[in-house]
Amino acid sequence: MKEISAKEVQQHIENGEKLNLIDVREVDEVNAGHIPSIIHIPLGLLEFRTHELDKSKPYIMVCRSGGRSGQATQYLESQGFDVTNMTGGMLSWEGKVE
């Protein structure tokens, strides 16, 4: 499983790169604060919403601490997606939140 740190993700965003971030936390967690321009797909709905994703794009998975996003990363990898887990999750995020 590919991994990237929250700091590396933040640096990419600050450098103006467009990232495809998928936040797999629950609605109340995302409403409490999330990285700008995320795609929100709760982990429990991921298998039902994979048709919304594009296999030609790389995705970075985000959750609270990295556990659920790790599960999501493994699942999407098994479905043929280019996906990376953001280690440490939102607990490690120091960048802008909405």
PASEBA-1860 file (N, C-alpha, C; in nm, 3 decimals):
! residues 98
1> MKEISAKE> 0.084/-0.118/0.000/0.000/0.000/0.000/0.089/0.124/0.000 ~ 0.059/0.215/-0.093/0.133/0.341/-0.098/0.084/0.433/0.013 ~ 0.177/0.509/0.071/0.143/0.601/0.179/0.207/0.737/0.154 ~ 0.142/0.840/0.208/0.192/0.977/0.202/0.159/1.042/0.335 ~ 0.247/1.128/0.384/0.221/1.193/0.512/0.128/1.313/0.492 ~ 0.061/1.353/0.600/-0.026/1.471/0.595/0.054/1.594/0.554 ~ 0.178/1.603/0.602/0.264/1.717/0.570/0.294/1.721/0.420 ~ 0.320/1.605/0.360/0.346/1.600/0.216/0.223/1.642/0.136
9> VQQHIENG> 0.105/1.598/0.179/-0.019/1.637/0.112/-0.035/1.788/0.121 ~ -0.013/1.843/0.240/-0.024/1.987/0.261/0.071/2.063/0.169 ~ 0.195/2.015/0.157/0.294/2.081/0.070/0.249/2.079/-0.076 ~ 0.195/1.967/-0.122/0.145/1.958/-0.259/0.034/2.060/-0.283 ~ -0.059/2.072/-0.188/-0.170/2.167/-0.200/-0.117/2.310/-0.200 ~ -0.024/2.339/-0.109/0.032/2.474/-0.101/0.112/2.511/-0.226 ~ 0.163/2.410/-0.297/0.234/2.432/-0.422/0.139/2.447/-0.541 ~ 0.008/2.444/-0.512/-0.092/2.464/-0.616/-0.129/2.339/-0.693
17> EKLNLIDV> -0.087/2.223/-0.645/-0.122/2.099/-0.714/-0.266/2.061/-0.683 ~ -0.335/2.008/-0.784/-0.473/1.963/-0.766/-0.468/1.815/-0.728 ~ -0.510/1.784/-0.607/-0.511/1.646/-0.560/-0.654/1.595/-0.552 ~ -0.670/1.466/-0.572/-0.801/1.403/-0.559/-0.805/1.336/-0.421 ~ -0.857/1.409/-0.324/-0.863/1.360/-0.186/-1.001/1.305/-0.158 ~ -1.006/1.183/-0.106/-1.133/1.123/-0.066/-1.132/1.106/0.086 ~ -1.226/1.171/0.152/-1.240/1.162/0.298/-1.344/1.054/0.327 ~ -1.304/0.949/0.400/-1.394/0.837/0.425/-1.456/0.840/0.565
25> REVDEVNA> -1.443/0.956/0.633/-1.503/0.968/0.766/-1.654/0.984/0.755 ~ -1.720/0.978/0.870/-1.865/0.995/0.874/-1.901/1.143/0.856 ~ -2.028/1.169/0.825/-2.076/1.304/0.795/-2.044/1.403/0.906 ~ -2.071/1.366/1.032/-2.048/1.460/1.143/-1.900/1.493/1.158 ~ -1.812/1.397/1.131/-1.668/1.422/1.139/-1.623/1.520/1.030 ~ -1.674/1.500/0.910/-1.638/1.587/0.798/-1.692/1.728/0.822 ~ -1.815/1.737/0.873/-1.875/1.868/0.900/-1.798/1.944/1.008 ~ -1.730/1.873/1.096/-1.653/1.937/1.204/-1.523/1.998/1.151
33> GHIPSIIH> -1.482/1.961/1.031/-1.360/2.016/0.972/-1.298/1.919/0.874 ~ -1.271/1.969/0.753/-1.211/1.884/0.651/-1.119/1.966/0.563 ~ -1.034/1.896/0.490/-0.943/1.959/0.395/-1.028/2.016/0.281 ~ -1.001/2.141/0.239/-1.079/2.197/0.127/-1.073/2.111/0.002 ~ -1.182/2.109/-0.072/-1.199/2.041/-0.201/-1.190/1.888/-0.195 ~ -1.223/1.830/-0.081/-1.226/1.684/-0.072/-1.350/1.628/-0.142 ~ -1.344/1.499/-0.172/-1.461/1.422/-0.211/-1.499/1.346/-0.085 ~ -1.624/1.354/-0.043/-1.665/1.283/0.079/-1.742/1.157/0.043
41> IPLGLLEF> -1.683/1.043/0.077/-1.750/0.913/0.060/-1.725/0.835/0.189 ~ -1.826/0.826/0.278/-1.806/0.748/0.401/-1.762/0.605/0.368 ~ -1.673/0.551/0.451/-1.617/0.418/0.426/-1.725/0.314/0.398 ~ -1.834/0.318/0.475/-1.941/0.219/0.458/-2.012/0.226/0.324 ~ -1.998/0.337/0.253/-2.063/0.354/0.122/-1.966/0.339/0.005 ~ -1.838/0.322/0.035/-1.735/0.323/-0.070/-1.761/0.221/-0.180 ~ -1.792/0.098/-0.144/-1.810/-0.005/-0.246/-1.930/0.024/-0.336 ~ -2.027/0.103/-0.285/-2.145/0.136/-0.363/-2.125/0.260/-0.449
49> RTHELDKS> -2.015/0.334/-0.424/-1.992/0.459/-0.497/-1.863/0.458/-0.580 ~ -1.798/0.342/-0.594/-1.675/0.338/-0.673/-1.700/0.378/-0.818 ~ -1.823/0.361/-0.868/-1.854/0.399/-1.006/-1.839/0.551/-1.027 ~ -1.835/0.629/-0.918/-1.819/0.775/-0.928/-1.672/0.814/-0.949 ~ -1.581/0.718/-0.929/-1.438/0.746/-0.937/-1.382/0.708/-1.074 ~ -1.270/0.770/-1.110/-1.207/0.752/-1.240/-1.075/0.677/-1.221 ~ -1.065/0.559/-1.280/-0.944/0.478/-1.264/-0.819/0.541/-1.325 ~ -0.836/0.644/-1.407/-0.720/0.709/-1.467/-0.662/0.818/-1.376
57> KPYIMVCR> -0.729/0.847/-1.264/-0.682/0.950/-1.171/-0.626/0.887/-1.044 ~ -0.521/0.948/-0.988/-0.471/0.901/-0.858/-0.556/0.962/-0.745 ~ -0.579/0.885/-0.641/-0.657/0.932/-0.527/-0.576/0.919/-0.398 ~ -0.601/1.010/-0.304/-0.542/1.004/-0.171/-0.656/0.989/-0.072 ~ -0.647/0.886/0.012/-0.753/0.856/0.107/-0.723/0.921/0.241 ~ -0.827/0.978/0.304/-0.813/1.051/0.430/-0.920/1.004/0.529 ~ -0.881/0.990/0.657/-0.978/0.966/0.765/-0.927/1.038/0.890 ~ -0.971/0.995/1.007/-0.930/1.062/1.130/-0.785/1.034/1.164
65> SGGRSGQA> -0.746/0.905/1.161/-0.611/0.869/1.205/-0.532/0.785/1.105 ~ -0.596/0.739/0.999/-0.527/0.659/0.898/-0.574/0.515/0.888 ~ -0.654/0.470/0.984/-0.702/0.331/0.983/-0.809/0.305/0.879 ~ -0.916/0.382/0.882/-1.024/0.362/0.785/-0.977/0.394/0.644 ~ -0.893/0.497/0.631/-0.842/0.529/0.497/-0.752/0.418/0.446 ~ -0.683/0.349/0.538/-0.603/0.233/0.500/-0.689/0.121/0.445 ~ -0.803/0.097/0.509/-0.898/-0.005/0.460/-0.951/0.035/0.322 ~ -0.984/0.164/0.309/-1.035/0.214/0.181/-0.929/0.201/0.072
73> TQYLESQG> -0.804/0.232/0.107/-0.694/0.221/0.011/-0.680/0.078/-0.038 ~ -0.681/-0.017/0.054/-0.668/-0.158/0.017/-0.784/-0.201/-0.072 ~ -0.905/-0.159/-0.039/-1.022/-0.196/-0.119/-1.010/-0.139/-0.261 ~ -0.981/-0.009/-0.271/-0.974/0.053/-0.404/-0.858/-0.002/-0.486 ~ -0.746/-0.034/-0.420/-0.634/-0.099/-0.490/-0.681/-0.231/-0.552 ~ -0.759/-0.307/-0.477/-0.807/-0.437/-0.525/-0.903/-0.421/-0.642 ~ -0.959/-0.301/-0.658/-1.051/-0.272/-0.768/-0.980/-0.206/-0.887 ~ -0.846/-0.193/-0.877/-0.769/-0.141/-0.988/-0.744/0.009/-0.988
81> FDVTNMTG> -0.766/0.076/-0.875/-0.744/0.220/-0.866/-0.601/0.251/-0.821 ~ -0.552/0.368/-0.861/-0.423/0.421/-0.817/-0.452/0.503/-0.692 ~ -0.423/0.448/-0.575/-0.466/0.509/-0.450/-0.356/0.505/-0.345 ~ -0.350/0.611/-0.263/-0.248/0.627/-0.160/-0.316/0.663/-0.029 ~ -0.268/0.608/0.081/-0.323/0.637/0.213/-0.247/0.754/0.276 ~ -0.322/0.854/0.328/-0.260/0.963/0.403/-0.242/0.917/0.547 ~ -0.117/0.890/0.586/-0.089/0.840/0.720/-0.115/0.947/0.826 ~ -0.164/0.903/0.940/-0.191/0.996/1.050/-0.325/1.066/1.041
89> GMLSWEGK> -0.385/1.066/0.922/-0.517/1.124/0.903/-0.528/1.269/0.946 ~ -0.649/1.310/0.977/-0.676/1.449/1.015/-0.611/1.485/1.148 ~ -0.578/1.386/1.229/-0.507/1.414/1.355/-0.369/1.473/1.327 ~ -0.312/1.441/1.212/-0.180/1.491/1.174/-0.186/1.613/1.084 ~ -0.305/1.650/1.040/-0.321/1.760/0.944/-0.301/1.895/1.012 ~ -0.212/1.976/0.956/-0.186/2.109/1.010/-0.225/2.219/0.913 ~ -0.277/2.179/0.796/-0.313/2.277/0.693/-0.452/2.335/0.714 ~ -0.498/2.404/0.612/-0.627/2.472/0.613/-0.741/2.368/0.622
97> VE> -0.844/2.404/0.699/-0.965/2.321/0.705/-1.088/2.408/0.680 ~ -1.192/2.344/0.632/-1.320/2.413/0.610/-1.423/2.356/0.704
END
